[in-house]
Amino acid sequence: MRREFLEEIIITALGRLHHPGAFETVEANVRRNWPRVGLHSVSALVATGGERALPLLRDLWHQATEHQTVNREVIIECLLWLGTDRANDFILELLTPLDIKKVTILVTALMQGGRLLFLTSTIPISRVSAKR
């Protein structure tokens, strides 16, 4: 097996844990593979780090070219999944100034619903804690 494939499997598995303790490992993997960050890594960042992932997501958003709308859609979908006020404000920040391409990204992400790619996810731990 190729090393990259094994790393994908490991990062996806860490993301499925949804445990904050895995965030540093996922973050280190993203930084090591920069600028070629897999979509599964974006989901794993948010699943393990929650709002701690926002600065890195900003960098990924700005690194994506206009033709990499899938990357930007995944970022928005992950932020919608997170569902915190800060994540929602961050979505607005990323989409400003608004143009037709960004509206299309938002509409596509909203139609998909907040989700984490490649991860079987339930609601974020932050929402579970808030209900208690």
NUNULO-374156 format. One record per residue: residue number from 1; residue in three letters; x, y, z of N, C-alpha, C in turn. Coordinates in Angstrom, 2 decimals. Layout:
NUNULO-374156
+-----+------+---------+---------+---------+---------+---------+---------+---------+---------+---------+
:  nr : rest :    n.c1 :    n.c2 :    n.c3 :   ca.c1 :   ca.c2 :   ca.c3 :    c.c1 :    c.c2 :    c.c3 :
+-----+------+---------+---------+---------+---------+---------+---------+---------+---------+---------+
: NUM :  ALA :       X :       Y :       Z :       X :       Y :       Z :       X :       Y :       Z :
...
+-----+------+---------+---------+---------+---------+---------+---------+---------+---------+---------+
This chain:
NUNULO-374156
+-----+------+---------+---------+---------+---------+---------+---------+---------+---------+---------+
:  nr : rest :    n.c1 :    n.c2 :    n.c3 :   ca.c1 :   ca.c2 :   ca.c3 :    c.c1 :    c.c2 :    c.c3 :
+-----+------+---------+---------+---------+---------+---------+---------+---------+---------+---------+
:   1 :  MET :    0.84 :   -1.19 :    0.00 :    0.00 :    0.00 :    0.00 :    0.88 :    1.25 :    0.00 :
:   2 :  ARG :    0.38 :    2.26 :   -0.66 :    1.10 :    3.52 :   -0.70 :    0.94 :    4.25 :    0.63 :
:   3 :  ARG :    1.95 :    4.97 :    1.00 :    1.96 :    5.72 :    2.25 :    0.80 :    6.72 :    2.32 :
:   4 :  GLU :    0.53 :    7.41 :    1.21 :   -0.55 :    8.40 :    1.18 :   -1.89 :    7.76 :    1.48 :
:   5 :  PHE :   -2.11 :    6.57 :    0.93 :   -3.37 :    5.87 :    1.16 :   -3.51 :    5.47 :    2.63 :
:   6 :  LEU :   -2.42 :    4.99 :    3.21 :   -2.46 :    4.63 :    4.64 :   -2.72 :    5.85 :    5.52 :
:   7 :  GLU :   -2.11 :    6.98 :    5.16 :   -2.36 :    8.21 :    5.91 :   -3.82 :    8.62 :    5.81 :
:   8 :  GLU :   -4.42 :    8.48 :    4.63 :   -5.83 :    8.80 :    4.45 :   -6.69 :    7.95 :    5.38 :
:   9 :  ILE :   -6.39 :    6.67 :    5.44 :   -7.16 :    5.76 :    6.29 :   -7.03 :    6.17 :    7.76 :
:  10 :  ILE :   -5.82 :    6.48 :    8.18 :   -5.58 :    6.86 :    9.57 :   -6.28 :    8.17 :    9.91 :
:  11 :  ILE :   -6.15 :    9.18 :    9.06 :   -6.78 :   10.48 :    9.32 :   -8.30 :   10.34 :    9.35 :
:  12 :  THR :   -8.85 :    9.56 :    8.43 :  -10.29 :    9.34 :    8.42 :  -10.74 :    8.65 :    9.70 :
:  13 :  ALA :   -9.97 :    7.66 :   10.14 :  -10.30 :    6.95 :   11.39 :  -10.24 :    7.90 :   12.59 :
:  14 :  LEU :   -9.23 :    8.76 :   12.63 :   -9.13 :    9.74 :   13.71 :  -10.32 :   10.70 :   13.68 :
:  15 :  GLY :  -10.72 :   11.10 :   12.48 :  -11.89 :   11.97 :   12.35 :  -13.16 :   11.31 :   12.86 :
:  16 :  ARG :  -13.29 :   10.03 :   12.61 :  -14.47 :    9.29 :   13.06 :  -14.55 :    9.22 :   14.59 :
:  17 :  LEU :  -13.42 :    9.36 :   15.25 :  -13.43 :    9.36 :   16.71 :  -14.11 :   10.59 :   17.29 :
:  18 :  HIS :  -14.04 :   11.70 :   16.56 :  -14.60 :   12.97 :   17.02 :  -14.01 :   13.36 :   18.37 :
:  19 :  HIS :  -12.77 :   12.99 :   18.61 :  -12.16 :   13.26 :   19.91 :  -11.16 :   14.40 :   19.79 :
:  20 :  PRO :  -11.27 :   15.41 :   20.68 :  -10.36 :   16.56 :   20.61 :   -8.89 :   16.19 :   20.72 :
:  21 :  GLY :   -8.58 :   15.08 :   21.36 :   -7.19 :   14.67 :   21.52 :   -6.52 :   14.28 :   20.20 :
:  22 :  ALA :   -7.31 :   14.02 :   19.17 :   -6.75 :   13.64 :   17.88 :   -6.45 :   14.86 :   17.00 :
:  23 :  PHE :   -6.87 :   16.05 :   17.42 :   -6.74 :   17.23 :   16.58 :   -5.30 :   17.53 :   16.20 :
:  24 :  GLU :   -4.38 :   17.47 :   17.15 :   -2.98 :   17.82 :   16.87 :   -2.40 :   16.91 :   15.78 :
:  25 :  THR :   -2.74 :   15.63 :   15.83 :   -2.24 :   14.69 :   14.83 :   -2.81 :   15.00 :   13.45 :
:  26 :  VAL :   -4.11 :   15.28 :   13.41 :   -4.75 :   15.63 :   12.13 :   -4.17 :   16.93 :   11.59 :
:  27 :  GLU :   -4.02 :   17.91 :   12.46 :   -3.46 :   19.20 :   12.05 :   -2.04 :   19.03 :   11.50 :
:  28 :  ALA :   -1.23 :   18.24 :   12.19 :    0.14 :   18.00 :   11.73 :    0.15 :   17.34 :   10.36 :
:  29 :  ASN :   -0.76 :   16.41 :   10.13 :   -0.85 :   15.76 :    8.83 :   -1.23 :   16.76 :    7.74 :
:  30 :  VAL :   -2.18 :   17.64 :    8.03 :   -2.59 :   18.66 :    7.06 :   -1.42 :   19.56 :    6.72 :
:  31 :  ARG :   -0.70 :   20.01 :    7.73 :    0.44 :   20.90 :    7.50 :    1.56 :   20.20 :    6.72 :
:  32 :  ARG :    1.77 :   18.92 :    7.00 :    2.82 :   18.16 :    6.32 :    2.48 :   17.98 :    4.83 :
:  33 :  ASN :    1.21 :   17.85 :    4.51 :    0.79 :   17.62 :    3.12 :    0.41 :   18.90 :    2.38 :
:  34 :  TRP :    0.57 :   20.05 :    3.05 :    0.22 :   21.34 :    2.46 :    0.98 :   21.54 :    1.16 :
:  35 :  PRO :    0.45 :   22.02 :    0.09 :   -0.92 :   22.53 :   -0.09 :   -1.90 :   21.48 :   -0.59 :
:  36 :  ARG :   -1.46 :   20.23 :   -0.71 :   -2.35 :   19.17 :   -1.21 :   -3.05 :   18.50 :   -0.04 :
:  37 :  VAL :   -4.12 :   19.12 :    0.40 :   -4.87 :   18.63 :    1.56 :   -6.09 :   17.85 :    1.06 :
:  38 :  GLY :   -6.21 :   16.61 :    1.50 :   -7.35 :   15.79 :    1.10 :   -8.64 :   16.26 :    1.75 :
:  39 :  LEU :   -9.74 :   16.04 :    1.05 :  -11.03 :   16.46 :    1.57 :  -11.37 :   15.76 :    2.89 :
:  40 :  HIS :  -10.94 :   14.51 :    3.04 :  -11.16 :   13.79 :    4.29 :  -10.45 :   14.48 :    5.45 :
:  41 :  SER :   -9.33 :   15.11 :    5.17 :   -8.57 :   15.80 :    6.22 :   -9.31 :   17.04 :    6.71 :
:  42 :  VAL :  -10.00 :   17.73 :    5.80 :  -10.78 :   18.90 :    6.20 :  -11.88 :   18.47 :    7.17 :
:  43 :  SER :  -12.58 :   17.41 :    6.83 :  -13.63 :   16.90 :    7.71 :  -13.06 :   16.45 :    9.05 :
:  44 :  ALA :  -11.93 :   15.76 :    9.02 :  -11.31 :   15.28 :   10.25 :  -10.85 :   16.44 :   11.13 :
:  45 :  LEU :  -10.37 :   17.51 :   10.51 :   -9.97 :   18.71 :   11.27 :  -11.14 :   19.25 :   12.09 :
:  46 :  VAL :  -12.28 :   19.39 :   11.44 :  -13.45 :   19.95 :   12.12 :  -14.01 :   18.97 :   13.14 :
:  47 :  ALA :  -14.04 :   17.68 :   12.79 :  -14.58 :   16.67 :   13.71 :  -13.78 :   16.57 :   15.00 :
:  48 :  THR :  -12.46 :   16.74 :   14.90 :  -11.63 :   16.60 :   16.08 :  -11.32 :   17.92 :   16.77 :
:  49 :  GLY :  -11.30 :   19.00 :   16.01 :  -10.89 :   20.28 :   16.58 :  -11.99 :   21.29 :   16.79 :
:  50 :  GLY :  -13.12 :   21.08 :   16.13 :  -14.19 :   22.07 :   16.25 :  -13.71 :   23.44 :   15.84 :
:  51 :  GLU :  -13.95 :   24.42 :   16.69 :  -13.57 :   25.79 :   16.36 :  -12.06 :   26.01 :   16.32 :
:  52 :  ARG :  -11.28 :   25.12 :   16.91 :   -9.82 :   25.24 :   16.82 :   -9.33 :   25.10 :   15.37 :
:  53 :  ALA :  -10.16 :   24.51 :   14.51 :   -9.78 :   24.31 :   13.12 :   -9.99 :   25.56 :   12.27 :
:  54 :  LEU :  -10.67 :   26.57 :   12.78 :  -11.03 :   27.73 :   11.96 :   -9.84 :   28.44 :   11.32 :
:  55 :  PRO :   -8.75 :   28.73 :   12.03 :   -7.63 :   29.41 :   11.35 :   -7.06 :   28.60 :   10.18 :
:  56 :  LEU :   -6.97 :   27.31 :   10.34 :   -6.45 :   26.48 :    9.26 :   -7.45 :   26.40 :    8.10 :
:  57 :  LEU :   -8.74 :   26.38 :    8.42 :   -9.76 :   26.39 :    7.37 :   -9.71 :   27.69 :    6.57 :
:  58 :  ARG :   -9.42 :   28.80 :    7.25 :   -9.28 :   30.09 :    6.54 :   -8.13 :   29.99 :    5.54 :
:  59 :  ASP :   -7.01 :   29.44 :    5.98 :   -5.86 :   29.29 :    5.08 :   -6.20 :   28.38 :    3.89 :
:  60 :  LEU :   -6.92 :   27.29 :    4.16 :   -7.31 :   26.37 :    3.08 :   -8.26 :   27.05 :    2.11 :
:  61 :  TRP :   -9.18 :   27.85 :    2.64 :  -10.14 :   28.57 :    1.79 :   -9.41 :   29.50 :    0.82 :
:  62 :  HIS :   -8.47 :   30.25 :    1.35 :   -7.75 :   31.21 :    0.52 :   -6.76 :   30.55 :   -0.42 :
:  63 :  GLN :   -6.30 :   29.36 :   -0.07 :   -5.38 :   28.62 :   -0.93 :   -6.11 :   28.02 :   -2.12 :
:  64 :  ALA :   -7.39 :   27.70 :   -1.95 :   -8.16 :   27.08 :   -3.03 :   -8.33 :   28.07 :   -4.18 :
:  65 :  THR :   -8.12 :   27.60 :   -5.37 :   -8.30 :   28.47 :   -6.52 :   -9.78 :   28.55 :   -6.86 :
:  66 :  GLU :  -10.11 :   29.43 :   -7.76 :  -11.50 :   29.60 :   -8.18 :  -12.07 :   28.31 :   -8.76 :
:  67 :  HIS :  -11.20 :   27.45 :   -9.30 :  -11.66 :   26.21 :   -9.92 :  -11.80 :   25.08 :   -8.91 :
:  68 :  GLN :  -11.39 :   25.29 :   -7.69 :  -11.48 :   24.26 :   -6.66 :  -12.70 :   24.48 :   -5.78 :
:  69 :  THR :  -13.85 :   24.59 :   -6.41 :  -15.06 :   24.86 :   -5.64 :  -15.43 :   23.70 :   -4.72 :
:  70 :  VAL :  -15.07 :   22.49 :   -5.08 :  -15.38 :   21.34 :   -4.22 :  -14.70 :   21.52 :   -2.86 :
:  71 :  ASN :  -13.45 :   21.96 :   -2.86 :  -12.74 :   22.19 :   -1.60 :  -13.49 :   23.22 :   -0.75 :
:  72 :  ARG :  -13.94 :   24.28 :   -1.37 :  -14.65 :   25.32 :   -0.64 :  -16.01 :   24.83 :   -0.18 :
:  73 :  GLU :  -16.68 :   24.01 :   -0.98 :  -17.97 :   23.45 :   -0.57 :  -17.79 :   22.58 :    0.67 :
:  74 :  VAL :  -16.74 :   21.78 :    0.68 :  -16.48 :   20.91 :    1.83 :  -16.23 :   21.74 :    3.09 :
:  75 :  ILE :  -15.48 :   22.82 :    2.95 :  -15.23 :   23.69 :    4.11 :  -16.55 :   24.24 :    4.64 :
:  76 :  ILE :  -17.41 :   24.74 :    3.76 :  -18.70 :   25.29 :    4.19 :  -19.58 :   24.20 :    4.80 :
:  77 :  GLU :  -19.62 :   23.01 :    4.19 :  -20.41 :   21.91 :    4.73 :  -19.94 :   21.54 :    6.14 :
:  78 :  CYS :  -18.63 :   21.51 :    6.34 :  -18.10 :   21.19 :    7.67 :  -18.47 :   22.26 :    8.69 :
:  79 :  LEU :  -18.41 :   23.51 :    8.28 :  -18.78 :   24.61 :    9.18 :  -20.28 :   24.56 :    9.49 :
:  80 :  LEU :  -21.10 :   24.22 :    8.52 :  -22.54 :   24.06 :    8.78 :  -22.78 :   22.91 :    9.76 :
:  81 :  TRP :  -22.02 :   21.83 :    9.61 :  -22.14 :   20.70 :   10.53 :  -21.78 :   21.13 :   11.95 :
:  82 :  LEU :  -20.72 :   21.93 :   12.06 :  -20.30 :   22.39 :   13.38 :  -21.41 :   23.20 :   14.03 :
:  83 :  GLY :  -22.02 :   24.10 :   13.28 :  -23.23 :   24.77 :   13.70 :  -23.14 :   25.74 :   14.86 :
:  84 :  THR :  -21.97 :   26.20 :   15.22 :  -21.85 :   27.16 :   16.31 :  -22.02 :   28.57 :   15.75 :
:  85 :  ASP :  -22.27 :   29.51 :   16.65 :  -22.37 :   30.90 :   16.21 :  -21.08 :   31.36 :   15.55 :
:  86 :  ARG :  -19.97 :   30.97 :   16.14 :  -18.67 :   31.35 :   15.59 :  -18.45 :   30.75 :   14.20 :
:  87 :  ALA :  -18.86 :   29.50 :   14.01 :  -18.74 :   28.86 :   12.70 :  -19.63 :   29.56 :   11.67 :
:  88 :  ASN :  -20.83 :   29.94 :   12.08 :  -21.74 :   30.64 :   11.17 :  -21.18 :   32.01 :   10.79 :
:  89 :  ASP :  -20.63 :   32.73 :   11.77 :  -20.00 :   34.02 :   11.47 :  -18.81 :   33.84 :   10.53 :
:  90 :  PHE :  -18.09 :   32.74 :   10.73 :  -16.93 :   32.44 :    9.89 :  -17.35 :   32.18 :    8.44 :
:  91 :  ILE :  -18.49 :   31.50 :    8.26 :  -19.02 :   31.28 :    6.91 :  -19.26 :   32.62 :    6.23 :
:  92 :  LEU :  -19.90 :   33.53 :    6.95 :  -20.17 :   34.85 :    6.37 :  -18.87 :   35.58 :    6.03 :
:  93 :  GLU :  -17.88 :   35.45 :    6.89 :  -16.58 :   36.07 :    6.62 :  -15.95 :   35.51 :    5.34 :
:  94 :  LEU :  -15.99 :   34.19 :    5.20 :  -15.38 :   33.56 :    4.02 :  -16.10 :   33.94 :    2.72 :
:  95 :  LEU :  -17.40 :   34.16 :    2.81 :  -18.18 :   34.45 :    1.61 :  -18.18 :   35.93 :    1.23 :
:  96 :  THR :  -17.57 :   36.76 :    2.07 :  -17.52 :   38.20 :    1.80 :  -16.24 :   38.53 :    1.04 :
:  97 :  PRO :  -16.30 :   39.32 :   -0.02 :  -17.48 :   39.90 :   -0.67 :  -18.22 :   38.82 :   -1.46 :
:  98 :  LEU :  -19.51 :   38.90 :   -1.44 :  -20.36 :   37.91 :   -2.08 :  -20.34 :   38.06 :   -3.60 :
:  99 :  ASP :  -20.23 :   36.95 :   -4.28 :  -20.35 :   36.94 :   -5.74 :  -21.10 :   35.67 :   -6.13 :
: 100 :  ILE :  -21.38 :   35.50 :   -7.39 :  -22.19 :   34.37 :   -7.84 :  -21.54 :   33.02 :   -7.55 :
: 101 :  LYS :  -20.22 :   32.94 :   -7.64 :  -19.53 :   31.68 :   -7.35 :  -19.68 :   31.29 :   -5.88 :
: 102 :  LYS :  -19.55 :   32.28 :   -5.01 :  -19.68 :   32.00 :   -3.58 :  -21.12 :   31.68 :   -3.20 :
: 103 :  VAL :  -22.07 :   32.32 :   -3.85 :  -23.48 :   31.99 :   -3.61 :  -23.75 :   30.55 :   -4.03 :
: 104 :  THR :  -23.19 :   30.15 :   -5.16 :  -23.36 :   28.78 :   -5.64 :  -22.76 :   27.78 :   -4.66 :
: 105 :  ILE :  -21.59 :   28.11 :   -4.12 :  -20.96 :   27.23 :   -3.12 :  -21.85 :   27.10 :   -1.89 :
: 106 :  LEU :  -22.38 :   28.22 :   -1.42 :  -23.24 :   28.20 :   -0.24 :  -24.51 :   27.40 :   -0.49 :
: 107 :  VAL :  -25.16 :   27.63 :   -1.61 :  -26.40 :   26.93 :   -1.93 :  -26.15 :   25.43 :   -2.04 :
: 108 :  THR :  -25.06 :   25.05 :   -2.70 :  -24.72 :   23.62 :   -2.82 :  -24.48 :   23.00 :   -1.46 :
: 109 :  ALA :  -23.75 :   23.70 :   -0.61 :  -23.46 :   23.19 :    0.74 :  -24.75 :   23.08 :    1.56 :
: 110 :  LEU :  -25.62 :   24.06 :    1.44 :  -26.89 :   24.02 :    2.18 :  -27.77 :   22.87 :    1.70 :
: 111 :  MET :  -27.75 :   22.61 :    0.41 :  -28.54 :   21.50 :   -0.13 :  -28.00 :   20.15 :    0.36 :
: 112 :  GLN :  -26.68 :   20.06 :    0.52 :  -26.07 :   18.84 :    1.03 :  -26.36 :   18.67 :    2.52 :
: 113 :  GLY :  -26.57 :   19.77 :    3.20 :  -26.74 :   19.74 :    4.64 :  -25.38 :   19.75 :    5.30 :
: 114 :  GLY :  -25.34 :   20.17 :    6.54 :  -24.06 :   20.15 :    7.25 :  -23.61 :   18.72 :    7.45 :
: 115 :  ARG :  -22.47 :   18.39 :    6.93 :  -21.96 :   17.02 :    7.04 :  -20.45 :   17.02 :    6.99 :
: 116 :  LEU :  -19.91 :   15.91 :    7.38 :  -18.48 :   15.70 :    7.28 :  -18.26 :   14.61 :    6.26 :
: 117 :  LEU :  -17.50 :   14.93 :    5.23 :  -17.23 :   13.95 :    4.18 :  -16.46 :   12.75 :    4.72 :
: 118 :  PHE :  -16.83 :   11.60 :    4.24 :  -16.13 :   10.35 :    4.53 :  -16.20 :    9.92 :    5.99 :
: 119 :  LEU :  -16.90 :   10.70 :    6.81 :  -17.02 :   10.33 :    8.22 :  -18.48 :   10.06 :    8.53 :
: 120 :  THR :  -18.76 :    8.95 :    9.16 :  -20.11 :    8.70 :    9.60 :  -20.28 :    9.53 :   10.86 :
: 121 :  SER :  -21.04 :   10.60 :   10.73 :  -21.08 :   11.54 :   11.84 :  -22.49 :   11.71 :   12.37 :
: 122 :  THR :  -22.51 :   12.00 :   13.63 :  -23.75 :   12.40 :   14.26 :  -23.61 :   13.89 :   14.49 :
: 123 :  ILE :  -24.31 :   14.41 :   15.47 :  -24.17 :   15.83 :   15.74 :  -22.89 :   16.10 :   16.50 :
: 124 :  PRO :  -22.34 :   17.29 :   16.39 :  -21.09 :   17.60 :   17.08 :  -21.25 :   17.50 :   18.59 :
: 125 :  ILE :  -20.16 :   17.18 :   19.25 :  -20.15 :   17.08 :   20.71 :  -20.60 :   18.38 :   21.34 :
: 126 :  SER :  -20.26 :   19.52 :   20.75 :  -20.64 :   20.81 :   21.33 :  -22.15 :   20.96 :   21.40 :
: 127 :  ARG :  -22.88 :   20.42 :   20.43 :  -24.33 :   20.52 :   20.47 :  -24.92 :   19.56 :   21.50 :
: 128 :  VAL :  -24.31 :   18.40 :   21.67 :  -24.76 :   17.44 :   22.67 :  -24.58 :   18.04 :   24.07 :
: 129 :  SER :  -23.41 :   18.65 :   24.31 :  -23.13 :   19.26 :   25.60 :  -24.10 :   20.39 :   25.91 :
: 130 :  ALA :  -24.47 :   21.16 :   24.90 :  -25.37 :   22.29 :   25.10 :  -26.78 :   21.84 :   25.48 :
: 131 :  LYS :  -27.17 :   20.64 :   25.08 :  -28.52 :   20.15 :   25.38 :  -28.64 :   19.65 :   26.82 :
: 132 :  ARG :  -27.53 :   19.40 :   27.47 :  -27.57 :   18.84 :   28.83 :  -27.89 :   19.88 :   29.85 :
+-----+------+---------+---------+---------+---------+---------+---------+---------+---------+---------+
